[in-house]
């Protein structure tokens, strides 16, 4: 899915908009029908966090 690939490619640009966090790793799971991207973050205190984004494509309604 193009949007999923675009989010992965824009890692540095996305990171520049995150206050007090940096992206340490991105794990895209592109094999699924609704792909998941896991962002691994580290905040300014050194704590690690995960942010998961699932991309849903809604079938045509019209």
C-alpha positions as CSV (number, residue, x, y, z in Angstrom):
1,X,0.0,0.0,0.0
2,X,1.5,3.3,-1.1
3,X,0.5,5.2,2.1
4,X,2.3,2.7,4.3
5,X,5.4,2.9,2.3
6,X,5.2,6.7,2.4
7,X,5.0,6.8,6.2
8,X,8.1,4.6,6.4
9,X,10.0,6.8,3.9
10,X,9.0,9.9,5.9
11,X,10.5,8.8,9.2
12,X,12.8,11.8,9.6
13,X,10.2,14.3,8.7
14,X,7.7,12.7,11.1
15,X,10.3,12.7,13.8
16,X,10.9,16.4,13.4
17,X,7.3,17.0,14.5
18,X,7.5,14.9,17.6
19,X,8.2,16.8,20.8
20,X,10.6,15.1,23.2
21,X,10.7,11.8,21.2
22,X,12.8,10.3,18.5
23,X,12.0,7.4,16.3
24,X,14.6,4.6,16.9
25,X,13.1,2.0,14.6
26,X,10.2,1.4,12.3
27,X,8.8,-2.1,11.7
28,X,6.4,-2.2,8.8
29,X,4.2,-5.4,8.5
30,X,3.2,-5.0,4.8
31,X,2.1,-8.6,4.3
32,X,-1.3,-8.1,5.8
33,X,-4.4,-6.8,4.0
34,X,-4.5,-4.0,6.6
35,X,-0.8,-3.3,7.2
36,X,0.6,-2.3,10.6
37,X,3.5,0.0,11.2
38,X,5.2,-0.1,14.6
39,X,7.2,3.0,15.6
40,X,9.7,2.5,18.4
41,X,10.2,5.8,20.2
42,X,12.6,7.0,22.9
43,X,11.7,10.1,24.9
44,X,14.0,12.7,26.3
45,X,14.2,10.8,29.6
46,X,15.3,7.6,27.8
47,X,12.0,5.8,28.2
48,X,11.0,3.5,25.3
49,X,7.6,3.5,23.8
50,X,5.8,1.8,20.9
51,X,3.2,3.5,18.6
52,X,1.3,1.2,16.3
53,X,-0.5,2.5,13.3
54,X,-2.9,0.2,11.3
55,X,-3.9,1.3,7.8
56,X,-7.4,0.3,6.8
57,X,-8.6,0.6,3.3
58,X,-12.4,0.9,3.2
59,X,-14.1,-0.8,0.2
60,X,-15.7,1.4,-2.3
61,X,-19.1,2.6,-1.0
62,X,-20.4,4.0,-4.2
